[in-house]
Amino acid sequence: MLFLVAALLLLGLMLGTVAHAPLSFTLVAAAVIGVWLAVFAVRERHGRRRETSS
């Protein structure tokens, strides 16, 4: 339950920050986070394939 409260607090803080940031900064930050998540997903998928094949 404490984790849920902390996550909602962090989400509210981030949304509040984004609401006051310039649109260009918000779009750049969103793109960086998206690329980071995509790289993470590819690495995870590649790592799992390697584990199961050996």
N, CA, C and O of each residue as an XYZ file, in Angstrom:
216
protein
N       0.825     -1.194      0.000
C       0.000      0.000      0.000
C       0.870      1.258      0.000
O       0.565      2.242     -0.675
N       1.947      1.207      0.764
C       2.845      2.358      0.813
C       3.487      2.608     -0.555
O       3.700      3.755     -0.950
N       3.794      1.518     -1.274
C       4.364      1.652     -2.615
C       3.384      2.364     -3.541
O       3.788      3.217     -4.331
N       2.106      2.023     -3.453
C       1.078      2.645     -4.291
C       0.968      4.143     -3.988
O       0.863      4.957     -4.905
N       0.993      4.498     -2.727
C       0.921      5.909     -2.345
C       2.139      6.662     -2.868
O       2.008      7.774     -3.380
N       3.322      6.065     -2.742
C       4.542      6.710     -3.234
C       4.499      6.865     -4.755
O       4.911      7.897     -5.284
N       4.004      5.847     -5.455
C       3.915      5.917     -6.918
C       2.941      7.010     -7.345
O       3.233      7.759     -8.278
N       1.809      7.115     -6.693
C       0.837      8.155     -7.040
C       1.379      9.546     -6.716
O       1.134     10.496     -7.459
N       2.103      9.666     -5.628
C       2.714     10.947     -5.280
C       3.746     11.351     -6.325
O       3.787     12.507     -6.745
N       4.572     10.410     -6.741
C       5.569     10.687     -7.768
C       4.910     11.033     -9.095
O       5.362     11.942     -9.791
N       3.850     10.321     -9.453
C       3.128     10.616    -10.692
C       2.548     12.027    -10.658
O       2.656     12.770    -11.634
N       1.942     12.389     -9.548
C       1.403     13.737     -9.419
C       2.472     14.806     -9.509
O       2.261     15.856    -10.116
N       3.616     14.541     -8.908
C       4.729     15.492     -8.959
C       5.225     15.654    -10.388
O       5.467     16.774    -10.839
N       5.379     14.543    -11.102
C       5.877     14.605    -12.474
C       4.873     15.282    -13.403
O       5.265     16.076    -14.258
N       3.592     14.981    -13.248
C       2.590     15.619    -14.099
C       2.509     17.108    -13.820
O       2.307     17.909    -14.733
N       2.665     17.474    -12.571
C       2.675     18.889    -12.231
C       3.872     19.601    -12.832
O       3.760     20.741    -13.281
N       5.010     18.939    -12.842
C       6.217     19.520    -13.421
C       6.077     19.660    -14.934
O       6.462     20.682    -15.502
N       5.536     18.650    -15.577
C       5.370     18.682    -17.034
C       4.382     19.769    -17.435
O       4.540     20.383    -18.490
N       3.376     20.015    -16.619
C       2.383     21.034    -16.950
C       3.009     22.426    -17.009
O       2.509     23.293    -17.727
N       4.088     22.654    -16.270
C       4.728     23.962    -16.246
C       5.957     24.033    -17.140
O       6.543     25.105    -17.294
N       6.353     22.931    -17.723
C       7.535     22.924    -18.589
C       7.125     23.334    -20.006
O       5.977     23.135    -20.405
N       8.050     23.899    -20.751
C       7.755     24.233    -22.151
C       7.469     22.955    -22.962
O       7.976     21.878    -22.650
N       6.654     23.106    -23.994
C       6.257     21.955    -24.806
C       7.461     21.276    -25.453
O       7.506     20.048    -25.520
N       8.429     22.044    -25.928
C       9.595     21.436    -26.585
C      10.383     20.568    -25.600
O      10.830     19.478    -25.955
N      10.552     21.046    -24.375
C      11.257     20.265    -23.357
C      10.490     18.984    -23.043
O      11.087     17.916    -22.905
N       9.178     19.092    -22.933
C       8.345     17.924    -22.637
C       8.470     16.883    -23.738
O       8.593     15.693    -23.449
N       8.440     17.308    -24.991
C       8.545     16.370    -26.109
C       9.921     15.708    -26.162
O      10.019     14.512    -26.439
N      10.973     16.464    -25.903
C      12.322     15.893    -25.893
C      12.457     14.885    -24.757
O      13.011     13.803    -24.950
N      11.956     15.235    -23.577
C      12.029     14.313    -22.444
C      11.226     13.046    -22.723
O      11.670     11.949    -22.384
N      10.062     13.179    -23.331
C       9.242     12.009    -23.674
C       9.971     11.122    -24.687
O       9.929      9.896    -24.580
N      10.629     11.729    -25.655
C      11.372     10.951    -26.651
C      12.541     10.207    -26.001
O      12.778      9.040    -26.312
N      13.259     10.861    -25.118
C      14.389     10.216    -24.437
C      13.903      9.039    -23.604
O      14.513      7.971    -23.629
N      12.822      9.219    -22.876
C      12.280      8.136    -22.055
C      11.791      6.993    -22.940
O      11.995      5.825    -22.607
N      11.151      7.313    -24.058
C      10.681      6.281    -24.983
C      11.824      5.460    -25.564
O      11.729      4.237    -25.660
N      12.902      6.132    -25.951
C      14.067      5.412    -26.492
C      14.694      4.539    -25.412
O      15.079      3.400    -25.673
N      14.794      5.070    -24.213
C      15.349      4.301    -23.094
C      14.523      3.050    -22.841
O      15.087      1.973    -22.646
N      13.195      3.168    -22.839
C      12.336      2.008    -22.625
C      12.444      0.999    -23.777
O      12.421     -0.211    -23.550
N      12.560      1.496    -24.997
C      12.706      0.600    -26.142
C      14.018     -0.183    -26.067
O      14.038     -1.388    -26.316
N      15.108      0.498    -25.726
C      16.399     -0.177    -25.584
C      16.335     -1.217    -24.474
O      16.852     -2.325    -24.622
N      15.703     -0.860    -23.367
C      15.558     -1.803    -22.260
C      14.772     -3.033    -22.700
O      15.157     -4.157    -22.377
N      13.675     -2.837    -23.431
C      12.850     -3.954    -23.881
C      13.626     -4.869    -24.832
O      13.526     -6.092    -24.739
N      14.391     -4.280    -25.739
C      15.181     -5.077    -26.680
C      16.247     -5.872    -25.935
O      16.455     -7.051    -26.221
N      16.922     -5.238    -24.986
C      17.953     -5.947    -24.215
C      17.349     -7.080    -23.395
O      17.936     -8.158    -23.300
N      16.182     -6.844    -22.804
C      15.529     -7.893    -22.027
C      15.136     -9.069    -22.919
O      15.349    -10.227    -22.558
N      14.566     -8.772    -24.074
C      14.152     -9.841    -24.993
C      15.366    -10.622    -25.479
O      15.333    -11.850    -25.554
N      16.432     -9.909    -25.805
C      17.653    -10.572    -26.280
C      18.250    -11.427    -25.159
O      18.690    -12.549    -25.410
N      18.268    -10.925    -23.957
C      18.826    -11.663    -22.828
C      18.032    -12.914    -22.507
O      18.611    -13.946    -22.167
N      16.729    -12.838    -22.608
C      15.896    -14.016    -22.336
C      16.082    -15.083    -23.404
O      16.079    -16.275    -23.098
N      16.241    -14.669    -24.642
C      16.474    -15.655    -25.717
C      17.784    -16.400    -25.487
O      17.864    -17.611    -25.693
N      18.800    -15.672    -25.061
C      20.110    -16.281    -24.821
C      20.029    -17.293    -23.672
O      20.641    -18.358    -23.744
N      19.278    -16.966    -22.617
C      19.163    -17.870    -21.467
C      18.447    -19.151    -21.835
O      18.864    -20.229    -21.412
N      17.378    -19.062    -22.616
C      16.575    -20.247    -22.917
C      17.274    -21.153    -23.925
O      17.041    -22.362    -23.917
N      18.130    -20.599    -24.799
C      18.761    -21.433    -25.824
C      19.939    -22.241    -25.279
O      20.333    -23.228    -25.902
N      20.500    -21.863    -24.162
C      21.681    -22.599    -23.654
C      21.313    -23.608    -22.590
O      22.186    -24.301    -22.068
